[in-house]
Amino acid sequence: MPKLIAIVDDEPDIVELVTFHFKKAGFRVEGFFDAEGFFEYLDTHIPDLIVLDLMLPDTDGFEICKYLKKKDEFAMIPIIMLTARTEEVDKVVGLELGADDYVTKPFSTKELVARVKAVLRRQEKKAATEKIHIGDMVVIDLEKYEVTVEGNKIELTPTEFRILRLLSSKKGRVFTRSQILDYLWGQDKAVVSDRTIDVHIKNLREKMGKAAEFIRNVRGIGYKLAE
């Protein structure tokens, strides 16, 4: 599955330009012109990397970065700041807040793509130690795409793994079937029925054995992960 890049910039021309070159490089891309739309998107999606402008109409990019890095479910997402603010102090602040890179406008699209690839490579190495624990029974290894239950590895399909990863990203939160479909297939979800999610969840529960109790069905709505 191609990496998903989220671009947050209030300049439509910038979003269009960067989107074109990222897609050309093989990435999936979602663009946003303000913080509000971006945060709504984060309710159901976890991008692999964020390209973030600092001067947005509703929120300062520094504040967005600070917020994301304080949240467990978002802290691991790498951030590249893309901004017209060229002062050294701005760059220092951005990097100290947790940004992985800082690119100033005007910029080279080829260089930006190269920086994104470099940051993602570093993130993959870092993710080798990133694991999600569900109670004392389940460990999700995000780098190896492996899940163990009581120390025993279980074989999941890519779709089953992604569903479990989504549910575990916000434990206790109820994800509707529509939100899960959107996370898995995006614009192509129209060709997939809600029943598909139920089938994947059923198979996932069977494979998880005793740990299946963590996946709860919220009747008429969707699913959540509880501990």
PyMOL commands that set and color helices and strands:
alter all, ss='L'
color gray80, all
select helices_A, chain A and resi 12-24+35-42+61-70+88-96+109-129+158-169+177-191+194-214
alter helices_A, ss='H'
color red, helices_A
select strands_A, chain A and resi 4-8+28-32+49-52+79-83+101-104+131-134+138-141+146-149+152-154+175-176+215-218+222-225
alter strands_A, ss='S'
color yellow, strands_A
deselect
rebuild
show_as cartoon
